[in-house]
Amino acid sequence: MDNSELAKEQYQKLVEEVSPKSHVFANSIKAFVVGGAFCVLGQVFMNIFKSRGMDQDAAGAYTAISMVFLGVLLTGLGWYEKLGKHAGAGSAVPITGFANAMAAPAIEYRNEGLVLGMAAKMFSLAGPVIVYGTLTSVVVGLFHYFLR
């Protein structure tokens, strides 16, 4: 065994020693529970709005608004980051995760000013999502239009 192979073997041992152990099953359960809790909360909002006499579309809109508000509120209080560290992907449930992705950079860069700090950084993650979402909707719309 030459020096380079020995060095690679020693390096691999060192990496295994200092790398955190992955607990896939436990992490999956945490993500499932937290993500499910957000979904249940969204359904609770939907049921409350429908019980107040709203139709499905109006209740859905108010539910979305409520979940975005909840995501931003938890981000502003600093709880969403803690929840994300604990629950991983479960905290990235689409609407609350998107609200967190928009609010966190805005809060972090607020000291740099409204335009170049907060407004510019707010769309650092959400911008590509909006652009590619819009582009995809145009492509799907064209396919639908021409392949009818």
C-alpha positions in Angstrom: 0.0 0.0 0.0 1.5 3.3 -1.0 1.3 6.6 0.8 -1.6 8.0 -1.2 -3.8 5.0 -0.6 -2.9 5.1 3.1 -3.7 8.8 3.3 -7.1 8.2 1.5 -7.9 5.4 4.0 -7.0 7.6 7.0 -9.0 10.5 5.5 -12.0 8.2 5.1 -11.8 7.1 8.7 -11.6 10.7 9.9 -14.6 11.7 7.8 -16.6 8.8 9.3 -15.6 9.8 12.8 -16.6 13.5 12.5 -19.6 13.2 10.3 -22.9 13.3 12.1 -24.9 10.1 12.0 -28.0 10.2 9.9 -31.2 9.1 11.5 -33.3 8.7 8.4 -36.3 6.9 10.0 -36.5 9.3 13.0 -36.1 12.3 10.7 -38.8 11.0 8.4 -41.2 10.5 11.3 -40.6 14.1 12.6 -41.1 15.5 9.0 -44.3 13.5 8.6 -45.7 14.7 12.0 -44.9 18.3 11.6 -45.9 18.5 7.9 -49.1 16.7 8.8 -49.8 19.1 11.6 -49.5 22.0 9.2 -51.9 20.3 6.9 -54.4 19.5 9.7 -54.2 23.1 10.8 -54.9 24.2 7.2 -57.9 21.9 7.1 -59.1 23.3 10.5 -59.0 26.8 9.0 -60.9 25.6 5.9 -63.6 24.0 8.0 -63.9 27.1 10.2 -64.3 29.4 7.1 -66.8 27.0 5.5 -68.8 26.8 8.7 -69.1 30.6 8.6 -70.9 30.3 5.3 -68.1 30.7 2.8 -68.1 28.6 -0.4 -65.1 26.3 -1.3 -63.2 29.0 -3.2 -63.5 31.7 -0.7 -62.7 29.4 2.2 -59.6 28.2 0.3 -58.4 31.7 -0.3 -58.8 32.6 3.3 -57.1 29.4 4.4 -54.2 30.2 2.2 -54.0 33.7 3.6 -54.1 32.4 7.1 -51.4 29.8 6.5 -49.1 32.4 4.9 -49.7 34.7 7.9 -48.9 31.9 10.2 -45.7 31.1 8.3 -44.6 34.7 8.4 -45.6 35.1 12.1 -43.6 32.0 13.1 -40.6 33.3 11.0 -40.8 36.7 12.6 -40.8 35.3 16.1 -37.8 33.1 15.2 -39.8 29.8 15.8 -39.9 28.6 12.2 -36.1 28.2 12.1 -36.2 26.1 15.3 -39.1 24.1 13.9 -37.1 23.6 10.6 -34.1 22.3 12.5 -36.3 19.8 14.4 -38.6 18.8 11.6 -36.5 19.2 8.4 -38.6 18.8 5.3 -41.8 18.7 7.3 -41.6 22.4 7.9 -41.3 23.1 4.2 -45.0 22.3 3.6 -45.6 24.4 0.5 -47.5 27.5 1.6 -46.0 28.0 5.0 -42.5 27.0 3.8 -42.9 29.5 0.9 -44.0 32.2 3.3 -40.9 31.5 5.5 -38.7 31.5 2.4 -39.9 35.0 1.6 -40.0 36.5 5.1 -36.7 35.1 6.5 -34.4 37.0 4.0 -36.5 40.1 4.3 -36.1 40.1 8.1 -32.4 39.3 7.9 -31.5 42.1 5.5 -33.9 44.8 6.8 -31.0 46.9 8.1 -29.7 47.4 4.6 -32.8 49.4 3.7 -36.2 48.8 2.2 -35.3 48.6 -1.5 -31.8 47.1 -1.6 -32.1 45.2 1.6 -35.5 43.9 2.4 -37.3 44.0 -1.0 -34.3 42.7 -3.0 -33.4 39.9 -0.7 -37.1 38.8 -0.2 -37.2 37.5 -3.7 -33.7 35.8 -3.6 -35.4 32.4 -3.2 -38.9 33.1 -4.2 -37.9 34.9 -7.4 -36.8 31.7 -9.3 -39.9 29.9 -8.0 -42.2 32.6 -9.4 -40.3 32.8 -12.7 -40.2 29.1 -13.4 -43.8 28.6 -12.1 -45.0 31.3 -14.5 -42.9 29.9 -17.4 -44.2 26.4 -16.8 -47.8 27.7 -16.7 -47.3 29.4 -20.0 -45.8 26.2 -21.6 -48.7 24.0 -20.2 -51.2 26.6 -21.4 -49.8 26.6 -24.9 -49.8 22.8 -25.0 -53.4 22.8 -23.8 -54.4 25.4 -26.4 -52.7 23.8 -29.4 -53.3 20.1 -28.5 -57.0 20.4 -28.0 
